[in-house]
């Protein structure tokens, strides 16, 4: 069976909200398969598995207590499972577990493109800092190898992975390309730089969809380029019912950041949508 869309999820907490997301995906999408890399301690998620929902255990050597770690090894693990189980699809989407769909029709939108990215542009000095000035525990030799191979001119955007999509072939080739990250724990979100750079290098610009065309992304109140501005829970902004209505009126399909509280008003409102 070949699905229209394959969803890869990296799950770390809030099982009730994970189930809410799964129900949301099937509510607003047809012909989808979900593969979950399970990082919830002491829960195998057997109760949610079926022929269209697959769960793989998190490699115990990974320590993801930090918010800022590379998702590339997790995506590679998911992809190994996809290939070994002969799962096929037209597209692959990699949402965060604090995102939800707000309307149907996403597949018809994706068909116009080969991939997508969040067009958050670097500060002019940032590309060189990324390569030369970060501590070794943040940007390691794997990153430097890929930086050199892709070329600094490809590093235009700092794109969160949250609901980036790709054709099946592009994502498969990308996982093969980033093979050096297999099984590695890297204490920085390297996919936020490497994934968009890979796309810029390998996909025509007219075939790339920017997030603002389909995906509302509520940013946190901090500047990731300012070392004195530290991310913490108090910087988060969450989707409200009013913002959901605004996004629907603009023709968007996905919203982030939805509070990981099952009873949050924004989450409850999205559950009520038809």
C-alpha positions in Angstrom: 0.0 0.0 0.0 1.3 3.5 -0.9 0.0 6.3 1.4 -0.5 9.9 0.4 1.4 11.2 3.4 3.7 9.5 6.0 3.9 11.3 9.3 7.0 10.9 11.4 6.7 11.9 15.1 9.3 12.2 17.8 7.3 11.9 21.0 8.8 12.6 24.4 5.9 13.4 26.8 2.2 14.0 27.3 0.6 10.8 26.0 -2.9 12.2 26.1 -1.8 15.0 23.8 0.0 12.5 21.5 -3.3 10.6 21.1 -5.1 13.9 20.5 -2.6 14.7 17.7 -3.1 11.2 16.2 -6.9 11.6 16.2 -6.4 15.1 14.7 -4.2 13.8 11.9 -6.7 11.1 10.8 -9.6 13.6 11.2 -8.2 16.1 8.7 -6.2 13.8 6.4 -7.0 10.8 4.2 -4.7 7.9 3.5 -2.0 8.6 6.1 0.5 6.5 8.0 2.1 7.5 11.3 5.5 6.3 12.6 6.3 7.3 16.2 9.8 7.4 17.7 8.7 6.8 21.3 10.6 8.7 23.9 8.0 8.4 26.7 9.7 6.7 29.6 8.1 3.4 30.7 5.4 3.3 28.0 5.6 1.1 24.9 2.5 2.7 23.4 1.2 -0.7 22.4 -2.4 0.4 23.0 -2.3 2.9 20.1 -0.6 0.7 17.5 -2.6 -0.5 14.4 -1.9 -1.2 10.8 -1.6 2.6 10.1 0.2 3.6 13.4 3.6 2.2 14.1 5.8 2.8 17.2 9.5 2.2 17.4 11.4 2.3 20.8 13.8 5.2 21.5 17.4 4.2 21.6 18.2 4.2 25.3 21.6 5.8 24.7 19.9 9.0 23.6 19.5 11.6 26.3 16.9 14.1 25.2 16.4 16.0 28.5 17.5 19.2 26.7 15.1 21.0 24.3 18.0 21.6 22.0 19.1 18.4 20.5 19.4 17.1 16.9 16.4 15.2 15.6 18.4 13.8 12.7 19.3 10.5 14.5 15.6 10.1 15.4 14.5 10.6 11.9 17.1 8.2 10.6 15.8 5.6 13.1 12.2 6.2 11.8 13.4 5.9 8.2 15.2 2.6 8.9 11.9 1.3 10.1 10.0 2.7 7.1 12.3 1.1 4.6 12.6 -2.3 6.5 8.8 -2.5 6.7 8.2 -1.6 3.0 6.1 1.5 3.9 5.7 3.8 0.9 4.1 7.2 0.5 4.0 10.1 -1.9 5.1 12.6 0.9 6.7 12.7 4.3 5.8 15.2 6.9 7.7 15.8 10.2 5.5 17.7 12.6 6.1 18.5 16.3 3.8 17.0 18.8 2.6 20.5 19.8 1.1 21.1 16.3 -2.4 20.3 15.1 -4.3 20.4 11.8 -7.1 22.9 11.5 -8.6 22.0 8.1 -8.5 19.4 5.4 -6.8 19.6 2.0 -3.2 19.5 3.0 -2.3 16.8 0.5 -3.7 18.8 -2.4 -1.5 21.7 -1.3 1.6 19.6 -1.0 1.2 18.2 -4.5 2.3 21.6 -5.8 5.7 21.3 -4.2 8.6 19.0 -3.6 9.4 20.2 -0.1 9.0 23.0 2.4 10.9 25.1 5.0 10.6 27.9 7.5 12.1 31.1 6.0 13.7 32.5 9.1 16.7 34.3 7.6 20.1 34.3 9.3 21.6 37.4 10.7 24.5 38.4 8.3 27.2 37.2 10.6 25.6 34.1 11.8 26.6 31.5 9.2 30.3 32.0 10.0 29.6 31.8 13.7 27.7 28.6 13.2 30.8 27.0 11.7 33.7 28.6 13.6 32.6 29.8 17.0 30.1 27.4 18.5 31.5 25.1 21.2 32.4 21.6 20.1 29.5 20.1 22.2 27.0 22.1 20.1 28.4 21.8 16.6 30.6 18.8 16.1 32.7 17.5 13.2 29.7 15.9 11.5 28.1 19.3 11.1 31.3 20.8 9.8 31.6 18.1 7.2 28.1 18.8 5.9 28.6 22.5 6.1 31.6 22.3 3.9 29.9 19.9 1.4 26.7 21.9 1.1 28.5 25.2 1.0 27.9 28.3 3.0 25.7 29.8 0.3 23.1 27.1 1.0 22.7 28.1 4.6 20.1 30.8 4.2 17.5 29.8 6.7 17.1 28.7 10.3 14.1 26.4 9.8 12.5 24.5 12.6 11.6 21.0 11.5 8.0 21.5 12.6 5.8 20.3 9.7 8.4 20.5 7.0 7.3 18.2 4.2 9.2 16.4 1.4 8.5 14.0 -1.4 9.3 10.4 -0.4 12.3 10.3 -2.6 13.8 13.6 -1.4 13.4 12.6 2.3 14.9 9.2 1.6 17.9 10.7 -0.1 18.3 13.2 2.7 18.4 10.5 5.3 21.0 8.6 3.3 23.0 11.8 3.0 23.0 12.5 6.8 24.1 8.9 7.6 26.9 10.1 9.8 24.3 11.2 12.4 23.0 7.6 12.8 23.0 6.7 16.5 24.7 10.0 17.6 23.5 12.3 20.4 24.2 15.9 19.4 23.4 18.7 21.8 22.1 21.1 19.2 19.2 21.3 16.8 21.4 20.7 13.7 18.4 19.7 11.5 17.2 23.3 11.8 20.2 24.4 9.7 21.1 21.2 7.7 17.6 20.3 6.4 16.9 23.7 4.7 20.5 23.9 3.4 20.1 20.5 1.8 16.8 21.6 0.2 18.4 24.9 -1.0 21.2 22.9 -2.6 19.1 20.2 -4.2 15.6 21.5 -4.9 14.6 24.3 -7.3 13.4 27.3 -5.4 10.0 27.3 -7.1 9.4 23.8 -5.8 9.8 24.8 -2.1 6.9 26.0 0.0 7.6 28.5 2.7 5.8 27.8 6.1 3.7 31.0 5.8 1.8 29.4 2.9 0.4 26.6 5.0 1.7 26.5 8.5 1.2 29.1 11.3 4.1 29.1 13.7 3.8 31.0 16.9 7.3 32.0 17.9 8.7 32.2 21.4 9.6 35.6 22.9 13.3 35.3 22.6 16.1 35.9 20.0 18.0 32.7 19.2 20.9 34.8 17.9 21.4 36.6 21.2 23.5 34.6 23.7 22.1 36.6 26.5 18.5 35.8 25.7 17.8 32.4 27.1 14.9 30.1 26.1 12.6 29.0 29.0 9.0 28.0 29.6 8.0 31.5 30.3 8.8 32.6 26.7 6.1 30.3 25.2 3.1 31.6 23.3 0.2 29.3 22.7 -2.5 29.1 20.1 -5.9 30.6 21.1 -9.4 29.9 19.6 -9.2 33.4 18.1 -5.9 32.7 16.4 -7.2 29.4 15.0 -10.1 31.2 13.4 -7.7 33.8 11.9 -5.5 31.0 10.5 -8.5 29.2 8.9 -9.6 32.5 7.3 -6.1 32.7 5.7 -6.3 29.2 4.3 -3.6 27.7 6.5 -3.7 24.0 7.4 -1.5 23.6 10.5 -0.9 25.6 13.7 1.9 25.6 16.3 2.3 26.1 19.3 -0.6 24.2 20.8 -0.3 23.9 24.6 0.5 20.3 25.7 -2.4 20.4 28.1 -5.3 18.3 26.9 -7.8 20.8 28.4 -6.1 23.9 27.0 -8.8 26.2 25.4 -7.0 26.3 22.0 -6.6 22.5 21.9 -10.3 22.0 22.9 -11.4 24.4 20.2 -9.4 22.6 17.5 -11.0 19.3 18.6 -14.4 20.9 18.1 -13.7 21.8 14.4 -15.4 19.8 11.7 
